[in-house]
């Protein structure tokens, strides 16, 4: 089990992400681990964003993570994964929008 993307910003924000090839499922244990880490960080006072993003790159290709489409988002204290609000979003767009929202609070 691994987490493909982890970014901590100044002890205030934590962003976790997993990138999967289109059509490939996220293993239950992997998704559960990301969910558990997100909840624990939120309970510790951090703003947390977790996401699953999809790509159609070949296994041998380098994945341009910022361009991948987000398929699911987890935002504690919510207890469920859901599609991103506002329709299709690329990883970079999601992160920038979430950080702008967090800073405005």
Secondary structure, 3 states (H helix, E strand, C coil): CCCCEEEEECCCEEEEEEEEECCCCCCHHHHHHHHHHHHHHHHCCCEEEEEEEEECCCCCCCCCHHHCEEEEEECCCCCCCECCCCCCCEHHHHHHHHHHHHHHC
